[in-house]
């Protein structure tokens, strides 16, 4: 147990009782935060995509709807990276999504 607590400060690394509690908490937090990290990155990607979409006159939710309508399989991580590093490619995908969204609306209006 003390070997696991080697990098801790003070009593937590030298005395068994404190080291045991510190290790238990550290393991609990590391398990919990591995799950939380995934949520946080997904939020970050959505915020970045929303900013890139709004800069081009469309909201993120409409963009996501257009991606589904055009059958695009790129995930949020790739799209977010593309919006930052490769703007012309992102704009091409955005235009395809907007066109697919307009076709979807036209088909819905025609059916109604």
Secondary structure as GFF3:
##gff-version 3
##sequence-region A 1 112
A	DSSP	alpha_helix	11	14	.	.	.	ID=ss1
A	DSSP	alpha_helix	16	55	.	.	.	ID=ss2
A	DSSP	alpha_helix	60	70	.	.	.	ID=ss3
A	DSSP	alpha_helix	76	85	.	.	.	ID=ss4
A	DSSP	alpha_helix	87	111	.	.	.	ID=ss5
###
